C-alpha cells in the first residue's frame, strides 16, 4: 500500500536492517558492478601497507544504494524525487547496517503531495555511517 498524505505524519519512522555481517565478497561484487576498482575497497595489501587503514572498506555508493532500497521499500518504486546523502563514517567488512527514514514534512507542491524524509544509516555500534534527506511523491 502506498503512503498517503491523509495517513502519514511528521515523526513517523521506517527502519530496516540493510545488511547483516557485510562480506568482502559483496565489496568485490559491487566493484565489478560499478566499475569502481579503487584498491581501498578490494586490495588488503594496498590498504594496510600503503594507505594505512586496518582493512578494506565499503564503497560509499554501496551504502547509499542499500539505504535507497530502504526508501523505495517505504515510499514505493518510482516515487523518489530527490535523494542526497553524506558519508560520515566508513563501513567495514562484518558491519551490520540499519537504516531509518523519518518523516520531517508532509506537503503539497505544484499539485503533488510530497513527503520529506531525514535518513540515517548506523552500524551495529549505533554509529552513523550515512546521513541524508529524500523527498518522495505520495498519494493524497
VENGIUR-V407917 format. One record per residue. N is the residue number from 1. RES is the residue in three letters. PHI is phi in whole degrees, 0 to 359 (none if undefined). D_CENTER is the distance of its C-alpha to the mean C-alpha in whole Angstrom. Layout:
((N,RES,PHI,D_CENTER) (N,RES,PHI,D_CENTER))
This chain:
((1,UNK,none,22) (2,UNK,287,20) (3,UNK,295,20) (4,UNK,230,23) (5,UNK,300,24) (6,UNK,285,27) (7,UNK,244,25) (8,UNK,269,21) (9,UNK,217,22) (10,UNK,303,20) (11,UNK,99,19) (12,UNK,299,18) (13,UNK,228,15) (14,UNK,223,13) (15,UNK,233,11) (16,UNK,212,10) (17,UNK,284,11) (18,UNK,273,8) (19,UNK,202,11) (20,UNK,251,14) (21,UNK,54,16) (22,UNK,308,14) (23,UNK,263,17) (24,UNK,302,18) (25,UNK,303,19) (26,UNK,296,15) (27,UNK,294,15) (28,UNK,293,19) (29,UNK,298,18) (30,UNK,293,15) (31,UNK,302,17) (32,UNK,294,20) (33,UNK,290,17) (34,UNK,267,16) (35,UNK,81,19) (36,UNK,267,18) (37,UNK,259,21) (38,UNK,306,20) (39,UNK,296,22) (40,UNK,294,20) (41,UNK,260,18) (42,UNK,223,21) (43,UNK,249,24) (44,UNK,302,25) (45,UNK,296,28) (46,UNK,300,27) (47,UNK,292,24) (48,UNK,273,26) (49,UNK,272,30) (50,UNK,253,29) (51,UNK,278,26) (52,UNK,82,26) (53,UNK,265,23) (54,UNK,288,23) (55,UNK,191,22) (56,UNK,294,19) (57,UNK,221,16) (58,UNK,290,12) (59,UNK,296,12) (60,UNK,302,9) (61,UNK,292,8) (62,UNK,294,8) (63,UNK,297,5) (64,UNK,297,4) (65,UNK,295,6) (66,UNK,296,5) (67,UNK,292,2) (68,UNK,299,5) (69,UNK,296,7) (70,UNK,305,7) (71,UNK,296,8) (72,UNK,290,11) (73,UNK,297,12) (74,UNK,277,13) (75,UNK,263,14) (76,UNK,104,15) (77,UNK,293,15) (78,UNK,60,17) (79,UNK,248,16) (80,UNK,292,13) (81,UNK,248,16) (82,UNK,205,13) (83,UNK,205,10) (84,UNK,218,10) (85,UNK,222,8) (86,UNK,231,10) (87,UNK,272,9) (88,UNK,254,12) (89,UNK,206,13) (90,UNK,284,13) (91,UNK,249,12) (92,UNK,252,15) (93,UNK,306,16) (94,UNK,94,17) (95,UNK,292,14) (96,UNK,248,13) (97,UNK,248,9) (98,UNK,234,9) (99,UNK,253,7) (100,UNK,224,9) (101,UNK,246,10) (102,UNK,242,13) (103,UNK,289,16) (104,UNK,253,17) (105,UNK,198,20) (106,UNK,235,21) (107,UNK,212,23) (108,UNK,239,25) (109,UNK,213,26) (110,UNK,50,28) (111,UNK,81,29) (112,UNK,251,25) (113,UNK,270,23) (114,UNK,230,20) (115,UNK,237,17) (116,UNK,259,15) (117,UNK,233,12) (118,UNK,257,11) (119,UNK,238,8) (120,UNK,221,8) (121,UNK,243,6) (122,UNK,238,9) (123,UNK,269,12) (124,UNK,296,15) (125,UNK,264,17) (126,UNK,64,15) (127,UNK,265,14) (128,UNK,295,11) (129,UNK,247,9) (130,UNK,210,7) (131,UNK,228,8) (132,UNK,179,8) (133,UNK,219,10) (134,UNK,209,11) (135,UNK,229,14) (136,UNK,218,15) (137,UNK,286,19) (138,UNK,228,20) (139,UNK,287,24) (140,UNK,299,26))
